[in-house]
Amino acid sequence: MGEIMLDQTEPIIAQSLKDLKNYVALASVSAKQQAQKQTAQFIKQLLEDRLDATVQLFNDYQAPLVFAQLQPKQPSETTILIYNHYDVQPEEPLDLWQSDPFILRQTAQQLFGRGVADCKGDFISRLAALQLYYQEHHDWPCNIKFLLEGEEEIASQHLGDYLAKYHDLLAADLILWESGAKNEFEQFTIEGGNKGVLCFELTAVTADIDLHSSYAAVVDSAAWRLVEAIKSLRSVDGQIKIPGFYDEVVPPSVTEELLVQENQVPNLTNKWNLQVPLLQNKSINYNLAFAPTINIEGLSGGWQGSGVKTVTPKQAQAKLEFRLVPDQDPQVIFDKLTTYLASQGFTDIKVQYLLGEKAYRWDLQSDMAQKLITTAKQFYGDQQVAVLPSSAGTGPMHLLHYYTQADILSCGVGYSKSGPHAPNENIRLRDYLEFIEFFVDFLNKV
């Protein structure tokens, strides 16, 4: 790994930490429609002040879209689009935070705060790298564009509408995705895709009122009905039983499979002290990158208080999700789900579509991708870089690729214990400084 030359007292770095503090202080929780316009305005001002960027703010919907450009003095045929989102997850549960989630707390080694890993720290680190590059060269390496949305944490609800209207602005050769992290082996991870998602809700209603539990002799509770419907959706080994669910699945290419096979296998059982067997129809890494999944996000119904209340609950609900892979379409999968439940006799179960996003996957075979991967291996060390065609998570990659046709790469300032979405979300200061240096190196090679 290259030696870290940057110091916190370096003016651009010191200023970037102040900018990050101010950014984290903006409680831009999209689920609450909170501080979105204020945060977009902050970003606009920051891009203008730090980079002298040309910035446009689009206010068609509740959360403004920020678009900015940097143009070199000498025309360039290369364009990099930096995508981020400025919204964050809700801060609850507050009692598990060790400090105020919206006050950046810095220790000798870490930075704590909501959004610092997902993905406010990434955005500020990229700004700092560009400032350092300009300080040395007095110009930009190529055309640089920024796109920041404020609804990624709620499935980018209006990003498609924005892109349909403004996509002509976004032509690019490479999109640098919002964030990324070192894995549990301390390898800097570069990913070229993510899974899609379909979130839905199932509701069972079996009576007008909660019944005395003695009636369980003749009446099934809504909770039983719901559990039976859920159980019908998958087998014990995780295979989804819905007919046609796997019909559109695009199998990984030889290159994509090799990328996954070359990576170390995480010990998830030890990592989380798991008390359940792992689902492995092929391998852990294969499943994480290529396998569709079904997950129960939450169940509710009946008595949940202390003690005993002998009732047969009239209603029960569950929120579930499918993680999807190319070319599964969320709406098509939802239609197959509803048809299947009806065919199994669950016509009484109400099925509600909540949100959906398509998957995107790329084998990272392009000149720009290889340039970034090579730079990372030179900087971090050849064995300390993991390259994957897809992450196990979800984001609007498919949407951005559809409108730009640009290749997409994800990497950033996080690490395996950053805890994005969780209390005490954090990044390590060393990773933050390393990423800035690495990105400057990459810009020097563009």
N, C-alpha and C positions, 0 to 999 in steps of 0.2 A: 504494500500500500504506500502511496506517495505521502511524503511528510506534509502535515498541515502547516502552511505558511501564514494563513490568516490569523489575525489577532482580534479579539473583541474591541480593542481600543482603536483599530483602524477606522477612520472616520465613516466610511461607507458601511462597514459592518456594524459599528455602534449605532448609526442612524437606522439601520435595518431592524435592529432589535427594538428600538423605540417605535418604529413603524409597526412592527409585529404586536407590540404591547397595545398600541392604539387600535389596531385591527381586531384583536381578540376582545377588546373592551366593547365592541359593537356586537350586541347580542342578537345576531342575525339569524334567528330561528325561523325557518320557513314554515314549519308546522304550525306556528303561531302567527304567521304573517307579521313578523316582528323586525323592526329596524332595517327593512330591505332597501327602501329608498335612501335612507341615511348612509347605509353601507356602500351602495352603488356610487353615491356622490363622493364618499371618502376615497374609493378606488380611482375614480376619475381624476380627482385632485392629486392623488399619489402618483399616477402615471404621468400626469403633466409636470408635476414638480420634480420627480426623480429622473425621468427619462425624456422630458420635453416631447412626449408622445402626442399625436393627434388623436383625440378621444371623442367618441360619440356615445351618447346615452340614449337608449331606446326605451320608451315608457309605455309601450302598448298594453302591458299587463301589470299586475300588482308588483311583481319583482322586476325591476329594470334590467336590461341586458347591456353590458358594457363592452364596447368594441374599441380597440386602439391599434395604431400602426406606428412603426418606426421604419423609415426609409433611408438607406445608405446614400451617401453623396454620389457614389458610383453605382449606377443601376445594376441590380443583381437579378439573376434568373431563378434564384432559390428563395423560397418563403417558408418560414417556420411559424406555425400558429400555436400559441400557448393557450390551452384551455384550462380554466379553473372554475370553481364555484365559490361564491362568498357566503352561502347559507351554511348553517351548522345544525346538528341534531339538538333536540331539547336537552337541557342541562340536568334534568331530574334522573335519578334521585339525589337531591342535594345533600342529604345526610352522609353520603358516601364520599363526597369530595373532601379533600384535606385543605382546600383553600377555595376562595371565590372563583368559580369557573370562568368568569369574565374579567378577571384581573390576572394578567400574565405573571406567573410566579417563576422566578429564575433561581436555581440552585447552582452549585459549582458545576454540575454535570447535565442538568435537565431544565427544560422549559415546560411548564404546566399551564393548561387553559383549554377551554372548549374551542375546538376547531384548529388547534395548533398543529395537529397531525393531519387533519382532514378538513380543508387543505390550505389553511391560511399561512402556515409556515412555508409550504412549497411555493406559494405565490411570491412571498416576500423574498425568499432565497433567490428566486429567478430574477427578480428586480435587482437585487444586490449584485448578482453575477453580471448582468447587463451593464450596470453602472461601472463595475470594475473593468469590464472589457472596453467601454467607451473612454474611461479615464486613461487607458493605455494607448488606444488606437485613434481616438477622436473621430470615430465613425462606427457604424454597425456592420456586422459581418455579412448580413443579407437582409432581406425584408423580414421584419418581425411583426407578427400580429398577436393581439390578445383578445380572447373572448371569455367573459366571465358572466355566469348566470347565477340566479338567486333561488333556484328551486330544485337543485339536484337531489337534495335529501327527501324530496317528495315526488320522486320519479320525473323530474324535469318537465312538469306539467305543461308549460307553455314554450319550451325550447323548440319543439317542432314547428309551432306557429311562427316564432321569431325567425327560424332558419328558412322557412318557406318564403318569408318576405325579404330577408336580408342576405341570403346565401351567396349572392354575387360578390359580397365583400370578402368572403372567406377562402378564396382560392389559395391553396397551400400545397407544399410538397410533403410536409411532415407535420403532424399534430403531436405536440408534447402534452401528454395527458396530465390531469389534475395533480396526482400524487403518486407515491410509491413508498416502499419500505425495504429495509434489510430483513432477511428472513431469520429464523432461529439459529442458523449456522453463521450469522453475521455476513452473509453474502448480499451484496448490492443487487437488487432484483429489477430486471427489465422485463416488462410484459407487453404483449402485442394484442391484447383483446380482453374481453370480459363476457361473462354469461348474461343472458337475458333473464327476465323475471315476469311471473304472473302472480299477483297477490289477489286472493279472493276470500270471501266470507261465507260460511255455511251456518244456517240458522234452522233449528228444529223447534217446532211448537206442537205440543201434544194435547193441550187443554186450555180452557179459559183462565183457570186458576191453578195454583200449586195444590196438589191433592195430598191428603193424608197418606203416609207411606204404606198403610195397610192395603191401599188399592193397587200396590205393586203386584199383587196376586193376579190382577187382570189387566192392568194398564202399564205399559212401558213408559218410563219417564222420558222427557225430551233429551236428557243426558245420554241414556242408553241408545236412543234413536240416532243421535248425532255421532256417538262413538262407532256405531255399526256402519254408518255411512262413510266415516273417515277410514275405518279399517278396510273397507272394500276397495280403496284407492291404490293400495300397494301391498306387495308381498313382504314377508319377514326380512328378506335380503335387500329391500329397498327398491325393487323393480316395480314400476308403475303399471297398474293393470288396465288402464284405460285403452281400449282398442284404438290403434292408429296413433298413439302418443309419440312413438318413435319413428313414424313414417318419414318425416321430413328431416330427421337428424343427419347432418353432414359429418361423416366420419373424419377423423383427423388424417392429414396427409402423412406420408412417410417422414418428411422433415419435421412436422409438428410432433409426431410421436417420439422422434429421436431427441428433440429438445426436452421433452418431458422426462424421458428415460435417463438423460444425462444428469438430471438434478438429484441431489440427495433427498432421501425420503424422511420426512419429519416424523418424530416419535410423538404422535398426538396423544397417545395414552398417558405418557408421562407428563407431557406439556400441560394437560388439563386435569390430570388425575381422573381419567375417564372410568366410569363404572359400568359402561355398556360396550358390547363388541363393536368393532369398526365395520362399516359397510365397504366391502372390497370385492366387487365383481371382477375387477382387473387388478388395479393397484391404487394406493393412496394418491399418488401424483396424477395418474390417469383420471381417476374420478374427479379430483379437484379441477382439472383443466377441461375435461371433455364430457363428463357424465351429467345428464339432467337429474334433478332431484325433486323431492317433495318434502316439505317441512311444515310442522304445526307450529305456528308462531305463538298461539295462545288459546286457552280453553276457558270458558266461563259458563256457569249455570248452577242453579240451586243454592243451597246453604253453604257459605264459606266462612261464617263466623266461628267464634269459640264454642265449645260444647257441642251439643247434639240438637238437631231440629229434624224430626222425622217427617220429611215431606217427599213427595214425588214431583220434582220440578216440572213446571209447565213449559219452560223454554231453556234452550242451551245454544251457545254460539261458539264458533271457532274461527280464527283467522289462520289461513294457510298460504303457502307460496310454492310455486314451482320455480326452480332455477332452470333456465332454458339454454340451449346451445343452437348454433346455426343449423338449419334454417327454420327453426320452430317459431311460429307466429303466435303471440299471446292470445289474440282473439280466436284463432283457429283452435288452439288448445282449450280455451274456455268453452267453446261450443262442444268440443268432444267430451269435456268433463260433464257438462250439463246433460248431454245425451246419454252418457254412460250411467250417471246416477239414476236417471229416469228408468233406464233399462234394468237396473238392479232393484227397482221397486221403491226408490226414494223420491217419488214425485212430490212428496210433502216437504222435502228439504228445500229451503230457499237458498239459492246460489247467487251471490252478488260479486260482480267484477269490481275490483278496487283499483288496480293499476297494472300496467304492463310495459315492458321494454324488450326489444329484440337483442339478440346476442351478436357479437362481432369477434372474429378471430383472424389472426394473421401470422404467417410463419416467419416474419421478420426478414424476409429476403429482399432487401433493397439497398441501394448504395448509402442512403442517409441512415438507415437502421444499422447497417454494418459499421458505419463511421462512429455512431454513438456507442455501439457495443465495444468496438475496438478501443475507443477512448476510455470507456469505463474499465476495461481489463488492464489498460496501461496505468490507470490511476489507482484503482483499488487492488489490483493483482488478479492475474488470470483465473485463479481458483476461487476468488472472492466475488465473482459475478455469476449470478444465476439468470438464465435467459429462458423465458417461457412464452408460448404463443397465446396464453390466456390466463387470466386470474379466475378465482372461484367466485369473485364478487360481481356486482352489476353497476352499470352506469350507461350514459347515453352515447357510447362509442358508435353503435350502429347508426344512430341518427346523424352524428357528425360526419361519419364516413359516407353516408348516403348523399349528403349535400355537398361534400368537398371532394370525395374520391381520394382523399389523402390517407397515407399510411399513418398509423397511430402507435405511439410508444408511451409507456407509463413507467416512471421512476421518480423517486423523491426522497424526502428527508426523514421519513419514519423509520421505525425498527419494530421487531417482533412483539415488543411489549408497549407499544405506543398507546394502545387502547382507544382507537377512534370509536366514537359513539358512546364510550363508557365513561364513568367518573374518573377523574384524575388523568384525562387524556394528556399525553406528553410526547415530546421528542427529546433527543439528546443533543446538547450543544455541539458536540464533536461531529455528529452526522450533519447538522445544519451547516457548519463551516465547510465540511468535506464536500457537500453537494455544491456549494457555491463555487469552490475551486474546480471541481469536476466540470461544472457547466461552463465555466470560463474556458477550460481546456477544450471542450467540445466546440464552443463558438470559435475558437482559434483555428479549428480544423474544417469548419463549414466552407 
